[in-house]
Amino acid sequence: MTIQAGASLPTRGKAGTSSWTSNCPANQVVVDFSGRSGLLVDQIALRCAPLGVSSATSGSSLTVGTATSLGAIGGTGGSAFAAVNCPTGEVATLARVRTGDNLDAFGLACAKGTIGP
């Protein structure tokens, strides 16, 4: 099993703002995030973990390794919040973002990975 680094998709947003990209290393997936927030989301730090396959007599399953941080993106405003983790054995499958003129909410949806159809 191999997970390739993903292509960067186009960014959208208010003119004059800066965009950012944060990619997991090859063969790793997003499993949680932490950061800083007040009225807005001031900073996000994604964490990635290696995804592996384990074989058992009843079939194969995906395993999630130890997570490491990609480093924080954003400023130092707001207050730090604790890591928001996918449940054990699950990985992020969707990023949920709410914006107006600024980013005011960020979250992940998580699920167990599957093998096969």
Steps between C-alpha positions, in 0.01 A plus 500: 500500500629845410352842563638765268538866594190677374480773241428850628151613408422861411441730795215747527453799722508869555739692276821601675501217752774239507434136429677205659547133435583225745559150361559175685814312396456209258325200658352711780152640565350779717378374839455815711557873531564761766540875489392836633163675478301790633221649291685356198731206438846653545718192456473136392754221540414174326646170620567206270553131568622212286230269368585131481339164437496212745401148405304273725346161448162667455624754241703817469440829675647848485710619792586855602848572636632772731408855396747785447426869451548682170557826685263788560361726227363840599544756770527516878162659577224336696551223755656161444257209479577134560541255215177386336569133428341248268388199706759223539553317172325766291638759256374833371286463190371857469594850612207722603566872470275800563602837363362845441771759453716290735532140613271463801461122532703191411433133565559149372276204425662164580434140401662157508686414182387198305677253274327379188164590346 
